Amino acid sequence: MRAPNPLTLLLGLAIAATLPATSVAKAILGVDLGSLYMKVALVQRNSPLEIVTNMHSKRKTEQMVLFDAGSRFYGADASSLLARKPHLTPTQMSVLLGREIDHPSVAVLKERHYQFDPAYNETRSGVCLTVDGQEFTPEELVAMVLTHAKDITAAYGVTSPLKDCVLTVPAFYTQHERRALLDAAELADLNVLALINENTAAALHFGIDRIDETPVNYLFYNMGANSLQVSIVRYLSYPHKVSKYDKPKNVGAFEVLSSAWDATLGGASFDARLVDFMADEFNTQWNKARGTTDKDVRKYPKSMAKLMIQANKVKEVLSANSEIPVFIDALQDDLNYQTHISRAKFEEMCHDLLVRAGKPIEQALKLANITLEELNAVELIGGAMRVPKVQEAIAHVLGDGKLELGMHLNSDESMALGAAFHGANVSTSFKVRHVGMADVNAFPIAVDMTDLEVGKEEKKGGSGLFGIGKKKSEDAKKTKGGDDTTWAKHATIFKLGSKLGVKKTIAFSYDKDVHVEVNYEESETLPVGTGLSIEQYDVSGIAEFAKEMAAKELGTPKVSLQFELDTSGLTRLVKAEAVVEETVMVDEEVEVDDDDESSDNATKDGDDKKAEESKTEEKKADADEKASDESAAKDGEAKNETSEGDDKKDTEKADKKKKKKTKTIQKEKKKRHVRPLKVNSYNVGSIRPYSPEIMAESKAKLEMLAAVDKERMMLEEAKNNYEAYIYNIRNKLIDMEDDIAKVTSEEQREALSKSAEDAEEWLFDEGYSADLKTFQDKLVELSTPAEKVFFRVAELTARPKAIIELTTKLDKVEELMKKWETTMDHITEEERTEVLEKVGEVRKWIEEKVDEQEKADATADPVFTSEEVPGQTKKIESILARLMKKPKPKPVKKNETESSEKNETQSSDDAGSEESSEKAESDDGETKAEDADKTEDATKDSDSEKAEGDEL
């Protein structure tokens, strides 16, 4: 059993933000683009993983765009008009990404009566669709859908910027298709943190809470709308330390062992069989009714759109029922279509599809190198797996009941949720607990190298030699054509089934610039029709560097090219450098024995050695004698003596070390001359990623369409506001009839009612084609006189209420001034009088205005409004604020002379007490001074204590 490499395991789970409290954590989207329906999952700070519901409160959104009257409509808005305007509604755009016209998946779309005819555009280097006379690339159409994903997320209530996302892709997506999706995301102004395979995302969501002590093997069976994918996944656990101070703790992990697929088998395949069956049956009825033989409903896109919608409904109903009646009104030529379809009939027409449904299981088991008996469980996902006969076909391949078909995951949403969770893993905005994940490479990838000049001459795109190689090019290099003058090398750098997220380095000795081709190797797993060329590089700077080194007679440079296969399944050249190693002699200081001392030691005879040993013994005897004489000394002195003895020993050792000296010697050393190489990358072939020029052009086109959509939405809002105001006038004329009668004349009421009638007539006549500016002007024209009337009605109650509130406030101010006479005597009478005078002015203003309003015409503008009333107390409030800040005067201190005289009048008893206290204090001495103080305090009466305090 293979054990996962912890270094290749991505970490996952538990959304706990690491950003500071003052920062706003990012929101990350997980988008399962699908081919018919898009699902969007969201992760943000302090919130669980959740599915975003769209404007229609649906958890999945149709992947289609309707172009109508210069505007775009998405999701259910587009789907509702699909039967009427199929020629204006592109669908399944993701199927066209990064693919050529003759790609099998594109060809299948045509066979299934796709409403558009894809064409190749030389300028864009890819497939294009023509919608209402305007060409759009699949990248542009998918970008529109992704932008809509951002819009529905914002409408869902997310206020933080929507930029980061993780997108799901089928496991069989090649790098052409993956890069096309990344281009679409860039057009939608999205930052793609990672691409993740659909089954891997579902497996990640399934493994969030799993910690399997014993490895278990799961088979994930995913039948979607257009494809079938099968993956073998092994769940296990491994010890992991969060920090160096923690004990290792088992965390969950999984690795994808293999993936297999049928890229053209899905729910749409079953729908297509029903469509063909109903079309043939209707053609028979139609020709019989008209007495002809050449009638064919397939020639009419609208009729075929109706049949495709009906076929999907029939399939869904037959998944739970044995038969269904079918009726389509006026399908074509005013002829209705009516029939009955049974489940048995449906299964019969799909017999060959059911046979194909089990083959990817066998392929996946073979690639994973495990047997059916080693499988522990099966998990079904994808919408099309709900067909009962499909489940029977799966069960048959798996041994007819030996393994239960699990449906523990939400088959529609698990991939989007897994993608959002993966985004939390790779984003720096979130801290997560560990869950391991390792995916595999679906196609072998090789590198071919030639001289740069030869490569330029032979450059045709996608060419190269293919074969199995080792990790380093030295182990897999070849010479093309047997000609010694033709330099070429080949290596398989990423094998089928190798881990994603790794780097490989090719190293070789060469003295010329090289042309590098990164290609797919021919393989059974590679989808038919896939261009082999991934990317090409011209690596220069080698020849120049080689000449410089040759001039120094240093030999041929060693070139190192590092390639990365990242976790998104994309390969690129990430580092290129040339190195030459030179052997140089360098001066190095080393420590050696002192030459003089060594020479002296060598010439000494045995007598000298004996004399030296005698001196050592004498020193030792002296030390012993000294230690004996001072044996009665204190402990501290003994310790000091010992310390001195240690110091002597250290000194002797230091003396011995000093008998060394440094010497400069010549030593060989490797010196590396490193030269970063210049790399120019480009793509060849009919399908290429977006160039900067094409990207800018497409962005400008989408911005223009977005501006049109914004204007349309503003126009719709203006229309709604205008119509709503018409009904507002009518409703108020009825609901507020009595109040309006108090402030309007009969002529004014009639004019108001007439204006609403005229506005409604204009709205459904000229207003049908009016622009935004006209609606805005008409709303102002309609609302200005009406608002004056409604304002006067509102003032009938607002003015009296404001007057009462103002009068109450003035009463409180007067009460406060009266209270201040006693509580704030530092406020002078003049200052209080100033406040009261201002109160009087305001009361006079109230009387005058109320009197004027009573005398004024009620149908005219009011003399004063309720908004003017509260402002009358501003001057009073300003004066009060100033007075409240006025400080109180400081209290006057008592005269010290008065305190002295009071002390002289103390009674003789007090004096006697003081004398007794002083005597006691003297007798007790200094050590009892505190107790004497306490005794003195105890003998004093209250008057003496007060006098003493005054003295202080």
N, C-alpha and C positions, 0 to 999 in steps of 0.2 A: 504494500500500500504506500502511495506517495504521501509524504508529509509536506504540508505547506511551508513555504519559506516566509517567516515573519516579516522579512524586509520587503516582500512584495504584497503584503496584506494591507489594504487600505483600512482606515479606522472608521468606526461608525457608531452612531446612536445618540440618544438622549439630548435633546436640544437644550443646552445650557449655555447661554451667551457669555463670552469672555470680555466683551467690550465694557468700558467704564460706564458707570450709571448715567453719566451726562451724555453719552453717545447714543445715537439711534441705530440699533442693529439693522442690518440689511435684511430685506425679504428675498428669499431665493425661490425660484419657480422650478418645479419639475414638470416638464411637458412631454407627455406621450403623444406624439404627433399622429400616430396611426396612419391609416389610409382613407378611412371614411369618417371616423370620429376622433376628435382631439380631447384629451383629458389634461387638466391642469391641477397640479398639487402645489401647496404652499407651505413653506416653513419660515417662521419669523420668531423673534425673541419672545420668550415667555408664552409661547403658544404651541400646541401639538401639531403634528402633521395633519393637514386637512385638504380636502378636495374643494376647489373653487367652483362655485355655481355661477352660471352665466346670467345674463340679464333676464332670461326666461326661467330662472331658478332650476335649470337642468344641470346635471353633473357631468355631462359630456356635450360637446359642441360639434356640429357637422363641419367637416373640412371642405368647405366650398366658399366661393365668392361669387356674388351676383353683380354684374355690371349693368346698370339700368339707368338711363337718362343722365349719364355722366357721373353717377355716384356708385358707391360700392355698398353691398349689404352682405352680412355674414350670418352663419349659423342658421337658426330657425327662420330668420327673415328671408334668407336665400333659399332654404329648403322648401318653404311654403310656395315659392314661385318656380321651383325646378321643373314641374310638369308643364308649365306654361312657357317658360323661357329657358329651356335646356341649352340653347345655343349661346346664351349669355352667362352661363353658370359653370365655370370650370370646377371639376371635382377630382379627388385623388391625385393632387399635384405632387405629393411626395413620391409617388411611383415613378415620376419622370425625372427626378433629381439625378444628375450626373450620369445619365444613360443615353445611349445612342438610339437612333430610330429603329434599328433592327434588333435591339435588345429584347430577349424573350418576354420580359414583363411588359414592355411597351407594346409588343405585338399582341399580347393577350388582351390588353385594353381595347385594341381595335376589334378583336374577335368578340369581345363582350359589348359591342355596339357603343363604344365611347363616343360622346357627342362632338368631339373635336378631332381634327386630323393633325397630329403632331408633325412638325416640319423642322428640318435642320437649318439653323441660322449660322452662316459662316462668320459673321461679325462677332456674335456672342459665343461661338465655339460650343454650341449645345442645342438642345431641342427647344422649340418655341411653340406657343399656342397663339392663334389669332382670335381675338375676342372683339367683336363689334368693330372690326377693321384695325385694331391695334395689337401689335405683337407683345407678348409677355413671356419671359423665361420662367421655368419652374421655380427658380430661386426667388424671383419677384413675387410670384403667387404665394409661395410658402411664407415669404416675409410678411405678406399681408395677413395671413392666418396667425403668425406669431405675434404680430402687432395687436391683433384682436385678442390674443391671449393676455397681453398686457392690459388691454382696455377692460376686459371683464374682471381681471384681478383688481384693478383700481376701483371699478364699480362695486366689487365685493367688499370694499372698505379698507383696503391697504393704502396707507398714506405715505409710507416710506418709498424711496425711489425703487423702481422695478428695472433692474439692470442685469443681475446675475441669474443664470439658469443652468439647468442640466437637461439635455435632450436625449430621448431614447431613440435608438436606431435598431433595425433588424440585424441579427448576427451576420447575415450574408452581405451586408453593405460593404462595398469595397471602398478604397480610399477616395475614389472619384466621387462616389455618392456622399461620403462623409464630409468631404471638403465642400461639396455643393450645399449641403445643409448648413455648414458653418458660414458660407457666404450669405445664405438666406438670413441667418441669425444676425449677421453684421448689418444687413440691409434693414433689419427690424430694430437696430440699435440695442441688441442684446449681447451681453458678455457671457459666452459659453464657458462655464467652469470645466465641463467635461461632457463627453458623449458616453453613453452607457448602453450596452446591448439590452434589448427588451427583456429577455428571459433572465439576464443577470440582475436587472432591476427588480423583477418580481422575486427572484431568489433572495435578494438582499432584504426586501420587505418581509419575506417569510422568515428570515433568519434573525430578525432583530432581537428577539427574546430567547433565542436558542443557545444553549451551551451543552453540546453533546460530548460526554466523556468518551464514548465509543463512536468512531466514525460511522456515519450512515449515508447511504447513497439515495438521492432523490432524482426522479425523472420529471422534468417540467415539460408539459405538452401544451404548446401555445398555437392554437389555430385562430388567426385573426380574419380580417376581411379579405386580404389578398395573398396571404402567405401562411405557411406552417413552419414552426420552429420547434425543435426538440433539443433540450440540454440535459446533460447528466451533471448533477451537482453533488459534491460531497461536503457534508456538514461535520464539523469536528470542533475541538477546542485546543488551546495551547496556553502555557503559562506566560503571563505578561506582567511586568513591573511598571506601575504608573510612575514611580520615582525610585531613586536608588535607596531610599530609606524604607520603602514598603516591601512587604513580602510578595513574591510572585502569586498572581491570582489567575485562575483559568478564565479565559474569555472566549466567546463564541467566534467561529470563523467558518468560512466556506470557500471552496475552490471549484471552478467550473472545469470539469474533466474533458468535456467535448460538446460540440454543437453540430446539429445536422438540420436540414431544412428541405422544403419544397417551396420555392419562391413564387410559384404560380397557383398554389392550391390554398384556397381559403373560402370564407363564406360567400364571397362573390362568385366563386366557381359554381356553387349550388344554385345561387340566384340565376346565373346565366342559363343553366339547364331549364329552369322553370320559364325564363323569358322565351327561350327558343321553342319550348313546348307550347306555350300560350300563343306565340306569334304564328307558329305553323297552324295551330287550330283555328285561330282567327282568320288567317289567310284563306283557309278552306271555306269557312263560313262566308267570308267576304266575296270570294270569287263565285260561290254558289248563288249568293244573293244578287250579284250583278251580272251573272252569266258570262264571266270572263275567266281567264286563267293566269293573267300576268299581275294580279294585284299582290303587293307585298308590303306589309306594314313596316318592315325594317327600313324602308326608304324615308320614313317620316320620324324625325327626332322627337317631336312632342309625343307622338303615340308610343314610341319606344321608352321614353322617360316614364310614361304612365305604367307601362308593363314592368319596368324595372322596380318601380316603387311597390307595385302590387306583388311582384315575385318575392320581395323581401318580407312582406307581411305574411304571405302564404307559408314561407319557410318557418317563420316564427310560430305561427299557429299550429303547423303540423308537428312541431317539436313537443306539443302537449296534447294534440287531438289527432284523431285518426283520419279525418277528412275536413275539407273546407269548401264552401261555395264561393265562387269568384264571379264578380260582376263589375264591369267597367262601363260606365255610361259614355256613349258616343266616342268610342275609341278612335275610329277613323271613318270618314265618309258618312257621318251620322249613324253609324252602325254600332249597336251595343255588343259587348262581348260577355258571354255568360258560360260558365262551366263548373264542374266539380273536380277537385283533385284530392286523391287519397294519399295517405302516407306511404302505402305500398307502391303506388305509382311513382311517387317522388323518389323513393329509394331505388326503384328500378332504373329510372333515368339517370341516377347518380352512381350506378354500380362501380364504374371504373374509378371514380373519384374516391370511393370508400376503400378501394384496394390501395390506392396511392397513400391514403392516410396513415398506414402503418409502416411504410418503408423507412421514413426518417428515424423511427425508433431503433430499427435494426442497425442503421448506419451510425447512430450516436453511440450505441453499445459497442460497436466495433472500434470506433475511434477512441473511446474511453478505455478500451482494453479490459472490459469487465463483462461478466455473463449476466443473463437474466436473473439468475439465482442470487446474484450479489446486490440486486436492487432491493431497497427497503421500502420505498413508497413512491407513489405517483401523484403529481399535482397537476390539475387541468386548469388552464387559463385561456383567455381569448373568447370572444363572443360566439364563434362558429362551433366550438366544442359542445354547445348545448343541443346540437342535433343528435337525437338518440342513436341513430345508426353509426354516427362517428364514434360515439362512446363504445358501441359494440365492437367496432373495428379495432379500437385501441385495446380493449379487453382481450380480444382474440390474439393479438400479437403478443400480449403480455402473459399469455397462458390461461386465458378463459377463467378469470376469477382468482388466480393466485395472488394478485395484488389488487387492493381496493383502489378505485379511482377517486382520489381525494379532491375536494373542492373547498378547501379551507380559506383560500384567498378570494377577494373580490376580483373576478376575472377581468373586469373592465378597468379597475382603478389601481391595482397593485403595482403596475409598472410606473405609473406617474408618481405614486407615493414613494416607491423605491428610488426613483430619480431625484426627488426632492430631498430624501434622506441622504443620498450620496452627495448632493450639493452641500448639505450641512457638514459633511465629512471633509470635503476638499476646500471649503471656504475658511478664511482666517477669521470670520466674524463669529464663529461658533466653536465651543469646546465640547467634545463628544467623548463618550466612553467607548471602549474598544469593541469593534466587531470586525473580523478579518474578511477580506474579499480578494480573490485572485481570479482574473479572467484569462482566456487563452486566445491566441492568434488563430484566425480561421483559415488563412491562406499563407503558403510559404513565400518568403520574400528574398530576393537575391540581388547581388550587386555585380555589375559588369564594368570593367575599367579598360580604357584604351588610351593611346596618346591623344592629347587634346586636338591636335591637327587632324588626326585620323578620324576622331569622333565627330569633328565638324563636317568632314566630307561625307561620312556615312550616316549622318543623323537623319533618321526617318521616323523615329518614335516607336517605342514598344519593342524594339529588337534587342537581341542579346542571347547568350547561351544560358541554358537552364539545366540545373543539376543539383544534387545534394552536396553541400559543403560543410566544413567545420566552422568553428567560431572565428578563427583567424584566417585571413586570406592566404597566409603561407601554407596552410593545410589544404587549400582547395584551389590553388591557382593553376591556370592552364595557358598554353601558348596556342594562339589561333593559327590554323592553317599550316602549322609546321614551319613557318618562316621565321628565322631567327631575328629578322629585322622588324617583325610585327610583334609589338608588345601588347599583351592582353591578359587580364586576370579575371577570375570569376569566384564568387563565394555566395553560399546561402547563409545569410546573416540571421534570419528569423524563420525557424522551421514551423511547420504545421503543428499546432498544439503547444507552442512555446508560450511562456507567460507574457502578458502585457506589462508595460511599465519597466522595461529593461533597456540597457544600452549595450551595444557591441562595438568593438574597435577592430578595424582592419589595419594592419601594419605591414609595410613592404618597403624595400629599398628601390629608389628610382630617382632619376635626375632630370625628368622632363615633366611638363605640365600634363595633367590627366583629365580625361573626360569620364565622368561617372554616371552610370545609369542604374537607377533603382527600379526594379521590375518585379512583377509577380512571376513566379515560376508556374509553368503549366501543371495543373493539378485537377484531380477529379472534383475537388470541392469548389473550384473557381467557377462562378456562374458563367454560363455560355454567353458569349458576346461581350465579355469584359475586356477592355484594352489592357495589355500587359504593362505598359509603361506607367510608372507611378510619378517619378520626377527625375530630372536630369540636372547634373551639376558640371560646371567647368571649374576645375580647381587649378589656379595659377599661382605663380610665385615659387614653384619648385625648381624650375630651370635656373632662374636668377640666383636662388639660394645655393644651388649646386655649383654654379660657376664661382661664386664667392668662396665656397668651401674648397673647390678644386684649386683655386689660386693659393690657398693655404695648405694644399696637399693633405686635406683632411678626409677625403673619401666621399662616397655617395650618401646623400641624406636618406634617413628613414622616415617615410611618410606615414602618418597616423590619421585615419579617418574614423570618427566616432558617429555611429548611427543610433537613433533612439526609436523604439516602438513604444509610444506613450500609452497611457491607460485608455485613451479614446480610440486606439487602434490606428493611429497615424504614424507614419515613418518619415523621418527627416534626418538630414546630415546636420549634426549639431556642433561638430568641432573638427577642424582640419589644421594640422601643423606638421612641420618637417623638423627633424632633429638630427644633428650630427654630434657625435661624442668625440672629444679630443683628449688624448692623454698628455698631460702637462706635468712638469716637475715644479713643485712649489716648495718654498722654504717653510719649515715647520720647527718650532722650538720644542725640544723634549728635555726631560730631566734625567741627568746621568750622574754617576758617581764622580766626585771631584778627582781629576786626574792626578794631582800632586799627592793627595792623601792616599790614593790607591797605590801610587808608586812607593811611598814611604812604608806603607803596610806590607808591600811585597818584599822589601829589603830587610825587614826586621827578622832577627833570628829567634830561636826558642827562648833565649834568656830574657829578651825584651818582653815576650808574651808572659813569661813567669813574673817579671817585675810588675807588669800591668795588673796581673791577677792578684799579686801581693798587695798593691795599693788598694785595689777594690776590697780585699778582705779587711784591710786596716780601716777603711772608711766605714765598713759595715760594723766592725767592733766598736768604733767610736760612737756610732749611732746607738748601738745596743747599750753601751755604758751610760750614755746621756739619758736614755729612756729609763734606765734603772734608777739613776739618781733622782729623777723627778717623778717617781711612781706615786709619791704622797701628795702630789699637787692636786688642785681642784679639777672638777670634771671639765669645766670650761677651758682651763689651761691645757688639759690633756688633749682636748679636741683641737685646740689651736696648734699644739705640737704635731699632732697627726697631719693636720693640714699643711704644716710647713714641710713635713716629710714628703707628702704628695707633690708639693710644688717642686721639691728638689728632683723627684723622679721625672716630673714633666720637663724640667729644665734639661735633665740629662738626655731625655728623648729628643727634645728640640735641638740639642747640640748634635746628636747623631744625625737628625734630618738636615741640619745645616751643612753636613758633609756631602751635600749634593750640589750640582750646578746645572744650568740650562745650556743647551747646545743647539745650534741651528743645523738642520740636516735637510737634504733634498729627498722629496718623497713624491711618488707617482699619484696623480689624482685625475679623476674623470671630470672634464668640463663639458657641459651640454650647451650647444648652440641651438636655440629654439627659435623657429620662425613661423608665426601664424600665417596661414595661407588665405588667399583671396578666393571666395566661393561665389559663383554666379549661378543661381538656380532658375530653372524654367521648366515648362511643360510642353510636351508634344502630343500629337494625336488629335482626334476629332473632338474629344471632350476634355476641356481644360477648366481649371478654376478661374474665377473672375480676375481680370486684370484691374489695376487701379483705375484706369480710364473707364472701363465698363462699370465698375463699382460706383464711380462718381455719377455716371450717366443714369444708372438705375436708381440711385438715391434721389437724384433730382426728379425723376419721373414719379417716384413714390411720394415725395414731398408735395408735388403738384396735385396728385390725387388726394392726399390728405387734406390739403387746403380746400379742395372742392368739397370733400366730405364734411369738413368743419363748417363751411358756408351753408351746406345743405341742412345740417343739424341746427344751425342758428336760424335758418329760414323756417324750419319746421317748428322750432320753439317760438319764433315770432308769430307764426300762424296760430299756434295753440294759445298763446297769450292773448292774441286779438279776439279769437273766438270765445275764450273764457271771459274776457271783459264784457263782451256783448251779453252773455248770460248773467254776468254779475250785475249789470245795470237792470236787467229785467227782474231779477230776483229781488233786488233791493227796492225797486219801485212797488213790489208787492209786499214784501216782508216789513218794510219800514214806511209804509204808506202814510201813517199819521204823523210821524216825525218829519218826513219830507214835506208834507203839506204845511208844516209850521214855518219852514224856511224857504219855500218856493211859491211862486205864483202858478196859476193854472197854465199860463203860456210856457213857463219854464219846464213844467212837468211834461207837457206835450212835446216840447222840443227835445227833451231828454229821451223820451220814448221813441220819437221819430228818428233820432240819431242812431239808436240801437237797431231799428229796423233797416235803415239805410246801410249801416255797416254790415249787417248780415247779408243783405242783397249783394253788396259789392264783393264780400268774401267768396261767395259761391259763383260769382260771375267773373269780374275782372281779377279778383284776388287769386284765382286758380293759377294764373301765370305771372303774378306780381313778384318782384324781387324783394330782397331783404330790406333795402332802404325804404321802399314804398310801404312795407308793413310797419316798419318802425315809425314812419311819419304818420300813417293812418292811426296807429295806436295813440300817439300824442294828441292828434286831432280829436279822437273820440273821448279820451280820458280827461282832458283838461277841463271842459265845462262840468263833466260828471263829478270829478273829484272836488270841485268847489262846492257842489251841492252836498256831497257826502261829508265834507269837512264841516259845513255849517250844522249838519245833523249831529255829528260827533261833538261839536262844541256846545250843544244844548245841555249836555250833562257834564262835559269836561270843565267848562268855565265855573259853574257853581261849586263843583268839587274843589277846584283849585283855590277859589276864594275862601272856602271854609278852612282849608288846610293853612292858608296864609294867615287868616285871622287867628286861628289857634296858635300859630307860632308867635304872633305878636303878643297875644295874651301871656304866653310863657315868658317872653322877654320882659314884660312889665313886672311880672311876679319875681323874676330874677333880680331886677333892680331893687325891689323892695327888700328882698332877702339880703342883698349885698350891704344894705345900710348897717347890718349888725355883724354879718359874717366876714365881710371884706371892708373894714373901716378905712383901709389905706386907699380905697377908691374914693375920690372926692365927689362932692355933690355936683360940681360942674360937669364931671365926666359922666355921672349917671344921668344928668339932665340932657346931655348931648345925645345919649342913646334914646331916651324917651322922646326927644324932639323928632328923631328920625322915625320912630314908631308912629308918631302922629302924622308925619308926612305920608307914610305908606297908607295909613288908614284913610287919609284924605284922598289919596290916589284911587283907592278902592271905591270910595263913595262916588267920585267923579266918573270913573269908568263904568261902573254899574248903572249910573244914571244915564250916561250917554248911550249905553247899549240898549236900555229899555226904551229910549226915545227913537233909536235908529230903526231903519227898515229891516225886518227880519229876513227879507229875501236878498239883501245885499251882503257884502262882505262884513264880518263882525268888526266892531270898533276895537276890540282887543281879543286876544286869544288866550287859551289856557297855558300856552307855553311861555307867555310873557309874565305870568303872575309870580312864579317862584323866584324870578330874578329881582324882584323888588326888595328883597331882604339882603342883598349883597353888601350894601354899605353898612347895615346894622351888624351883620356877621363879621365884617372887617374890624369894626370898632370893638366888638366884644372880644375878638381874638387878641387885639392889642391890649385890652384891659386885663384879660386873664393872664397875660404874660408879665404884667407889672409886678415887680417883687415887693414883698412886705418889708417894712423897715426892721433893722436888727434891734433886738432888745438891749436896754441900757444896763451896764454892769453896776453892782453896788459898790459904794465908796469903801476903800480899805480902812480909813480912819474910823468909820462907824463900827467896823468889825473889831478894831483894837479897843475902843472904849467899852464895847460890850464884853470883851474878855476880862477887863479890869473889874467889872461888877460881879464877877463870879462869887459865889458864897464861900465862906470859910471851910465848910464841909468839903466842897470840891477841891479846895487847896490842900486840905489834909489828906484827902484821897490821893492826890497827885504825889504828895510827899511820900506816902506809904508805898505807892507804886514804884517811885524812883528808888527807895531804900531796898525794896524787894529785888528790884532789877540789879542793884549793886551787889547784894548778898549772893545772888545766884551765879554771878560771873558771866563771862562772854559766851560760854557754851549753852546758856539758857536764856539768851536774849529774846528769842522768839516767844517763849513761854511768858516772860515778864511783860512783853507787849500785850499778850492776850489778857493777863491779869489786870493790867492797867485799864484796858478797854472795859473789862467787866465791872470795875469799881466806879466808873463814871456814870453820872446821870445824863438824861437826854439834853439838858441845857449845856452842860460842859462839853458834850460831843459836838453840839452845834457851834459853840464858841471856837472849839479847836479847828473845826472845819473852816470857819471864817478866817481864822489866821492863815490857814494854808491857801 
